[in-house]
Amino acid sequence: MTKPSSLLSPDLIAMVDGGVSAIVSSCDAALRPSIMRAVGSAITPDGQSISVYLSRRQSRQLLQDVAANGHIAVVFSQPNSHRTLQVKAISARTRSAVPADQPVLQRYLLAMQAEESRVGFDPAFTRAMLAYQLDDLVVIGFEPTQAFDQTPGPKAGAALPGLASGSEA
């Protein structure tokens, strides 16, 4: 059986892997949104799977919504250029963070510090913004089923080719 091609181009996978800002959202049954900044993210080299790290204490409603319906949308945005990608999925799952997640979180922090410094923020600001306690973190893993260009400009909101025309998240 042939493995499906990635919804994301190598360039977009590299952008997400580069430690860009990640904002995670979902909604409840009445379509009321829930949203939170991730303190870390990771993407597999083939772009097939993404993980985002959230504070359990700060993300209660979002985590309840994901647990109830599996729907998730994540916006990845490069602070320096405002280049932005939105991915969606309908079968997200959660797990508690473990010590083995520390290298991923450290890599994300260092990459975000570099990104944020390009727009004038001190590394101390980024460390404070992304501070966490490991035993408070929840990891949401998912396989994107839709992707959209959300970079400000004439293509904002355009679905990316491939699976993007699939079911909505």
C-alpha positions in Angstrom: 0.0 0.0 0.0 1.3 3.4 -0.9 1.7 6.0 1.8 -0.4 9.1 1.1 1.6 12.2 0.1 1.8 15.0 2.6 -0.7 17.8 2.6 2.2 20.1 3.3 5.0 21.0 0.9 8.6 20.5 2.1 8.9 24.3 2.5 5.8 24.4 4.8 7.1 21.4 6.8 10.4 23.3 7.3 8.5 26.4 8.4 6.5 24.5 11.0 9.6 22.6 12.1 11.5 25.9 12.4 9.8 26.8 15.7 7.2 29.4 14.6 4.4 30.7 16.7 1.6 28.1 17.2 -2.0 29.1 18.2 -4.3 26.1 18.9 -8.1 26.2 18.7 -11.1 24.0 18.8 -14.8 24.5 19.5 -17.6 23.0 21.5 -20.9 21.4 20.2 -22.4 24.9 20.0 -19.4 26.1 17.9 -18.1 28.4 20.7 -14.4 28.7 20.1 -11.6 27.8 22.5 -8.0 29.0 21.9 -4.5 28.9 23.5 -0.9 29.5 22.6 1.2 26.4 22.4 4.4 26.2 24.4 5.9 23.8 21.9 5.2 22.0 18.6 6.7 19.3 16.5 6.1 17.9 13.0 7.3 14.6 11.5 9.8 15.0 8.6 7.1 13.8 6.2 4.5 16.3 7.5 2.0 13.6 8.2 1.8 14.1 12.0 1.9 17.2 14.2 2.1 17.6 18.0 1.4 20.7 20.0 2.1 21.2 23.7 -0.3 23.1 25.9 -0.6 24.0 29.6 -3.4 21.9 31.1 -4.3 24.6 33.6 -4.5 27.3 30.9 -6.3 25.2 28.3 -9.1 23.5 30.1 -11.9 24.4 27.7 -9.8 23.7 24.6 -8.8 20.3 26.0 -12.4 19.5 26.8 -13.5 20.5 23.3 -10.8 18.3 21.7 -11.7 15.4 23.9 -15.4 15.8 23.0 -15.1 16.0 19.3 -11.5 15.5 18.1 -11.5 18.8 16.1 -8.4 21.0 16.2 -7.1 23.9 14.1 -3.6 25.2 14.6 -2.2 28.4 13.1 1.6 28.5 12.6 2.9 32.0 12.0 6.4 33.3 11.3 6.7 36.5 13.4 9.2 38.2 11.1 7.3 37.8 7.8 3.7 37.0 9.0 3.8 34.0 6.7 1.0 31.9 8.2 -0.3 28.4 7.7 -3.5 26.9 9.2 -4.0 23.2 9.5 -7.1 21.3 10.7 -7.9 17.8 11.8 -10.9 15.9 13.0 -9.3 13.1 15.1 -6.9 14.8 17.5 -5.9 12.9 20.6 -4.2 13.9 23.9 -1.6 12.5 26.2 0.4 13.9 29.1 3.9 15.2 28.4 6.8 13.0 29.6 10.5 13.7 30.2 11.2 12.4 26.7 9.4 15.5 25.4 12.0 17.8 26.9 14.3 17.9 23.9 11.4 18.8 21.6 10.3 21.6 24.0 13.9 22.9 24.3 14.4 22.9 20.5 11.1 24.8 20.1 12.1 27.4 22.7 15.4 28.0 21.1 13.8 28.3 17.6 11.2 30.7 19.0 13.8 32.8 20.7 15.6 33.2 17.4 12.3 34.0 15.5 11.2 36.5 18.2 14.6 38.2 18.3 14.3 39.0 14.6 11.4 41.3 15.5 13.1 42.8 18.5 12.0 40.7 21.5 14.5 39.7 24.1 15.0 36.0 24.7 13.8 36.5 28.3 10.4 37.6 27.0 10.1 34.4 24.9 11.2 32.2 27.8 8.5 33.8 30.0 5.9 33.5 27.3 6.7 29.8 26.8 7.3 28.8 30.4 5.8 25.6 31.6 5.9 22.8 34.2 6.3 19.5 32.5 3.7 17.8 34.7 1.2 20.4 33.6 1.7 19.9 29.9 -0.7 18.0 27.5 0.4 17.0 24.1 -2.2 17.0 21.3 -1.3 14.9 18.3 -3.0 14.9 15.0 -2.7 14.2 11.3 -3.8 17.3 9.3 -6.7 16.8 6.9 -6.9 20.4 5.7 -4.4 23.2 5.2 -4.8 26.8 4.3 -2.6 29.7 3.4 -3.4 32.4 6.0 -0.6 34.8 5.2 -2.1 38.3 4.9 -2.7 39.2 1.3 -4.7 38.1 -1.7 -4.3 34.3 -1.1 -5.3 34.4 2.6 -7.8 31.7 3.3 -7.0 29.7 0.2 -7.0 26.0 0.6 -3.7 24.3 -0.2 -3.9 21.5 -2.8 -4.3 17.9 -1.9 -6.4 16.8 1.0 -7.5 20.4 1.8 -10.9 19.9 0.1 -11.7 17.0 2.5 -13.9 17.1 5.5 -14.0 20.1 7.8 -12.5 20.3 11.2 
